[in-house]
């Protein structure tokens, strides 16, 4: 799966959970997202470092080549919501452009 699709999926899960009183952290697990633990850890660390999400602890240890991640209470931030909004608009624009390209030109 494309990394940007994974990021979009994670942010979408967090956006949908904004109404939930309790969040099921297993929805963000590497198993449920069908990712290896190293890839999942690196993506979650990037999301936290770039302030798209909060409630995620990241640390580096000597015995592991990728970041360690602990999900406490993940929340999407305003920056994460903006990412979702911009990508939704880009996707719509791409679909419209594709539709225009598929229409035969008649002079």
N, C-alpha and C positions, 0 to 999 in steps of 0.2 A: 504494500500500500504506500502511496505517495506520502511523504512526511507532512506536507501541507494539508492533505486530507485528514491525516491523523490529528493534527493540531486543531483543525476545524471541528472534527468530531468531539474532541475533548472539551473545547470551549462550548460547543452546542450542548453537551451533557450538563455542563455547569450552568449554562444559561437557563436550561429547562428546570434545573433544580432550585432556582431562586424562590419558588413558591413552596418548596418542601420544608417542613419543620426539621426533619432529620435527613441527612444525606447518606445514601448507601455507597460507601467508599469502594465497594467491590465493582461498581460500574466503571471505575477508572483504573482498575487493575490491568496489569500487562496481559493477563489471561483473557479478560473480557474484551480487550482491544486487539487481541491476537498479535501481540508484539513480544519480541524477546525482552528479557529484563534489561539488558544494556541499552537498547534503543528506547524503551519506555522511560528509563531513568534519565537518559540524556534529553529527551523531549520534555519531560516534566521539569527538569532543571532549567531548560531554556525558557519555558513558559513562566516559571517563577522569576528567573533573573531579568527577564524583559517586562516584568510587571503585568502580565496578562492574567495571572492568577495569584491568589494569596492562600494561606493555610497549608503550605507545602514547605517542609524543612528539607534542605539539601546540604549534604556534607560530603567531603572527600576523605577517603581513608587510604592508608598505605597498602592494605591488602586487597584493594579492588581498583581495577583500571577505569571504572566508570563511576559517576556520582551515585551516592546512596540517597534515596528519597523516602521521606515519611509523610504520608498524607494525614493531616490532622482534621481540619475542617476546610476543605477547598472551596473557594469562592471565585467567581469571575470578577474581574475589575472593569472599570470604565474603559480602559485600554483594550481589554479582551472583547468587550461588547462592540467597540468601534471596529475591531478586526473582523468580527462576524458580519457587521453591517456592511463594511467595505467589500468583503468577499462575496456577499450575497448580491450586491449591486453589480460587481464585476461579472459574476456568473450570469446574471440576467442580461447584461450588455453583450456578453459573449454569445449567449443563446440567440439574442436578437440579430446580432451580426451574422451568425451562422445561418439563420433563417433567411436573411436578406441575400446571402451568398447563394443559397439553394434555389432562389426564385430565378427562373430563366429570364434573361433580358430580351425584351421585345421592342425593337425600334419603331 
